[in-house]
Amino acid sequence: MKDLKKYWVPMTIAAIVVLLVGITLFQTVRKDRLTAPIDNINVRTGPNINYQKKATLKKGQAVYIVKKQDNWYKIRYDDHHFGWVASWLINQTQSVKTATNLSDATIVLDPGHGGSDAGALSIDQKHDEKTYTLQIAKQVQRQLEAKGAHVIMTRTGDQTVSLGARPEMATDRHADAFISFHFDSSPSNNLGSGFTTYYYHADTSLKLAKAVNHSLTGLPLTNRGIAVGNFEVIRDNLRPALLLEMGYINTAKDFKSIQSPSYQKRVAVDVTRGLANYFAAK
């Protein structure tokens, strides 16, 4: 009996330890187990949109999170398969029902100017460029998020954001595309008209410029085409980057469109379509 007592205490402690470890492991598994909230989530071989697609998840399919990197999850699915999915799709709370070819993309939208930097003045000298760059960027944000894209805004209100901080944000957030919105201004009123798509680095951004510019169709302003622009936000950008001048703010015809919510929405639809075509081609 004494011998049994000698072993009983260590055996009891060992049993408790095993039980606690089991509970911890169970809780960890439960914590890391998620289900796909929408259909057609791409599983890729690495943690960004440039990696090959290897499978798709169905709505309700269980996955287990193995690790996180750059807003992507490495998951285990179908028992013994591994791959990477965009974390915002697994965690998404938007009203997206199925993933699209934009859903894996992280896109930085840059409403030009803001805060102490008003930008150019309208033809009547009463309106600032910064107001309308934010309005049009928010329209694009809504269109992209409806497709499941991960959208990051360099500003969401009338804040001052330095020129250097804008491309840095794209780098830090591992953006797949960066688009800056502006409105042109000519030396005198009513001298210029139309919109232009600017890029700087041909190797990273020319294909994006062509895809977006080609999709800007049916607008009431003239498409002035694609050009190289020596603007800091695209020149110092390590990601595919564009600067869109979407009309002349000091030209009466252009400013009428710039102010119009319908024009802003049409631009947003076209930009979204251009981005979708760009990523589909990749």
C-alpha positions in Angstrom: 0.0 0.0 0.0 2.8 2.4 0.8 4.4 1.6 -2.5 1.2 2.5 -4.3 1.0 5.8 -2.5 4.6 6.5 -3.5 3.6 6.3 -7.2 0.1 7.8 -6.9 1.0 11.4 -6.5 3.4 11.6 -9.5 1.0 9.6 -11.6 -1.8 12.0 -10.7 0.3 15.1 -11.6 1.3 13.5 -14.9 -2.4 12.8 -15.7 -3.3 16.4 -14.9 -0.5 17.7 -17.1 -1.7 15.5 -20.0 -5.2 16.7 -19.5 -4.2 20.4 -19.5 -2.1 19.9 -22.6 -5.0 18.2 -24.3 -7.3 21.0 -23.4 -4.8 23.6 -24.6 -4.3 21.8 -27.9 -8.1 21.5 -28.4 -8.5 25.2 -27.7 -5.7 26.0 -30.2 -7.3 23.9 -32.9 -10.7 25.4 -32.3 -9.1 28.9 -32.3 -7.3 28.3 -35.6 -10.2 26.6 -37.4 -12.2 28.9 -39.7 -14.7 28.4 -42.4 -14.7 30.1 -45.8 -17.5 32.7 -45.7 -17.8 33.0 -49.5 -17.4 30.8 -52.6 -14.4 30.6 -54.9 -11.6 31.8 -52.6 -8.3 31.1 -54.3 -5.7 29.0 -52.6 -2.3 30.0 -53.9 1.2 28.5 -53.7 2.5 31.7 -51.9 1.4 34.8 -50.0 0.4 37.2 -52.8 -1.6 37.4 -56.0 1.4 36.7 -58.2 1.7 33.1 -57.0 0.0 30.3 -58.9 -3.6 29.2 -58.0 -3.7 25.6 -56.8 -7.3 25.3 -55.5 -10.5 27.1 -54.6 -12.5 27.0 -51.4 -16.2 26.6 -51.2 -18.4 28.5 -48.8 -18.5 26.8 -45.5 -15.3 24.8 -46.1 -13.1 24.3 -43.0 -9.5 25.5 -43.0 -6.9 25.6 -40.3 -4.5 28.6 -40.0 -0.9 27.6 -39.9 0.8 31.0 -40.1 0.2 34.6 -41.2 2.4 36.6 -43.6 1.8 40.0 -45.2 -2.0 39.8 -44.7 -2.1 36.3 -46.1 -2.8 33.0 -44.2 -1.0 29.8 -44.8 -3.8 27.2 -44.3 -4.3 23.4 -44.1 -7.4 22.3 -46.0 -8.9 19.0 -47.2 -7.0 17.2 -44.4 -3.4 17.2 -45.7 -3.2 20.0 -48.3 -1.5 23.4 -47.7 -1.7 26.8 -49.4 -2.1 30.5 -49.0 -5.3 32.6 -49.0 -6.0 36.3 -48.6 -6.8 36.8 -44.9 -9.4 39.6 -45.7 -11.5 37.0 -47.6 -11.5 34.5 -44.8 -12.3 37.2 -42.3 -14.5 39.3 -44.6 -17.6 41.0 -43.3 -18.6 42.7 -46.5 -21.7 41.6 -48.5 -19.5 39.8 -51.0 -21.0 36.5 -52.1 -18.3 35.1 -54.2 -14.6 35.9 -54.8 -13.5 37.5 -58.1 -10.2 38.0 -59.8 -9.9 41.3 -57.8 -10.5 39.6 -54.5 -6.8 38.6 -54.0 -5.6 42.1 -54.7 -4.4 44.8 -52.2 -4.9 48.2 -53.8 -3.8 51.5 -52.3 -6.0 54.5 -53.4 -4.4 57.9 -53.0 -6.8 60.9 -53.0 -4.4 63.7 -54.0 -3.6 66.6 -51.7 -5.6 67.0 -48.4 -5.4 69.0 -45.2 -3.1 72.0 -45.6 -2.5 71.1 -49.2 -5.7 72.2 -51.1 -4.4 71.4 -54.6 -5.7 73.4 -57.6 -8.6 75.8 -57.4 -11.8 75.4 -59.5 -12.7 77.8 -62.3 -14.9 79.8 -59.9 -12.0 79.9 -57.3 -14.4 78.5 -54.7 -13.6 74.8 -54.7 -10.4 72.9 -53.9 -9.0 69.9 -55.8 -8.6 67.9 -52.5 -12.4 67.7 -52.1 -13.0 66.0 -55.4 -10.0 63.6 -55.3 -11.4 62.2 -52.0 -14.9 61.9 -53.4 -13.8 60.0 -56.5 -11.4 57.8 -54.5 -14.2 56.8 -52.2 -16.3 55.9 -55.2 -13.5 53.6 -56.4 -13.1 52.1 -53.0 -16.8 51.1 -52.9 -16.6 49.5 -56.3 -13.4 47.5 -55.5 -14.6 46.4 -52.1 -17.8 45.1 -53.7 -15.5 42.8 -55.7 -13.8 41.6 -52.5 -10.5 43.6 -53.0 -8.5 44.8 -50.0 -8.5 48.6 -50.3 -6.2 50.9 -48.3 -6.8 54.7 -48.5 -3.8 57.1 -48.0 -6.4 59.4 -46.4 -10.0 59.0 -45.5 -10.8 62.6 -44.7 -9.2 66.1 -45.0 -5.9 65.0 -43.5 -2.4 66.2 -44.5 -0.3 63.3 -45.8 3.2 63.9 -47.1 4.1 62.9 -50.6 6.8 60.5 -49.4 4.4 58.7 -47.0 2.0 57.7 -49.9 4.3 55.4 -51.9 5.8 54.1 -48.6 2.3 53.0 -47.6 2.0 51.0 -50.8 5.4 49.3 -50.0 4.7 48.7 -46.4 1.3 47.2 -47.1 2.5 45.0 -50.0 0.1 46.6 -52.4 -0.5 45.0 -55.8 -1.4 48.4 -57.3 -1.4 52.0 -56.3 -3.6 54.7 -57.9 -3.4 58.4 -57.2 -6.3 60.7 -58.1 -5.8 64.3 -59.2 -7.4 67.0 -61.4 -5.4 69.0 -63.9 -5.2 72.8 -64.0 -4.1 74.9 -66.9 -2.3 78.3 -66.7 -5.5 80.1 -67.7 -9.2 79.1 -67.4 -10.7 76.9 -70.1 -7.4 76.2 -71.9 -7.2 72.4 -71.2 -9.7 69.5 -71.2 -9.7 65.8 -70.8 -8.1 63.1 -68.6 -4.6 61.5 -68.7 -3.2 58.3 -67.3 0.4 58.7 -66.0 3.0 56.1 -65.1 6.7 56.4 -64.4 8.3 52.9 -64.3 7.6 51.1 -67.5 8.7 47.7 -66.2 6.2 47.7 -63.3 3.5 50.1 -64.3 3.0 50.3 -68.1 0.8 47.3 -68.3 -1.4 48.6 -65.5 -1.6 52.0 -67.3 -2.7 50.4 -70.5 -5.3 48.2 -68.8 -6.9 51.1 -66.8 -6.7 53.7 -69.6 -8.3 51.3 -72.1 -11.2 50.8 -69.7 -11.9 54.5 -69.3 -14.5 54.6 -72.0 -17.8 56.5 -72.5 -16.8 59.4 -70.3 -17.9 62.9 -71.3 -14.3 64.1 -71.3 -11.6 63.4 -73.9 -9.2 60.6 -73.2 -5.7 62.2 -73.6 -4.1 58.8 -73.4 -1.1 57.4 -71.5 2.1 59.4 -70.6 5.2 59.3 -68.4 4.7 61.5 -65.4 7.5 62.6 -63.1 5.4 62.7 -60.0 6.8 61.7 -56.6 4.0 59.4 -55.6 4.6 57.2 -58.7 8.3 57.9 -59.3 9.3 56.8 -55.8 6.8 53.9 -55.8 8.1 50.3 -55.7 4.7 48.9 -56.7 2.7 49.1 -59.9 1.5 52.7 -59.7 -0.5 55.2 -61.7 -1.5 58.9 -61.3 -4.9 59.7 -63.0 -5.6 63.3 -63.9 -9.4 63.0 -64.4 -10.2 66.4 -65.9 -9.2 70.1 -65.7 -10.6 71.7 -62.6 -10.3 75.2 -64.0 -12.2 74.4 -67.3 -16.0 74.9 -67.1 -16.9 71.8 -69.1 -14.6 69.6 -67.1 -15.5 71.0 -63.7 -19.1 70.3 -64.4 -18.2 66.6 -64.8 -15.8 66.6 -61.8 -18.5 67.8 -59.5 -21.0 65.2 -60.8 -21.6 62.1 -58.7 -22.6 60.2 -61.8 -19.2 61.1 -63.5 -17.4 60.0 -60.4 -19.2 56.7 -60.3 -18.6 56.0 -64.0 -14.9 56.6 -63.5 -15.0 54.3 -60.5 -16.7 51.5 -62.5 -14.2 52.0 -65.3 -11.1 52.0 -63.0 -12.4 48.8 -61.3 -12.9 47.1 -64.6 -9.4 48.1 -65.7 -7.9 46.7 -62.6 -9.9 43.5 -63.0 -8.6 43.1 -66.5 -5.0 43.8 -65.4 -5.1 41.1 -62.7 -6.9 38.6 -65.0 -4.1 39.0 -67.5 -1.5 38.3 -64.8 
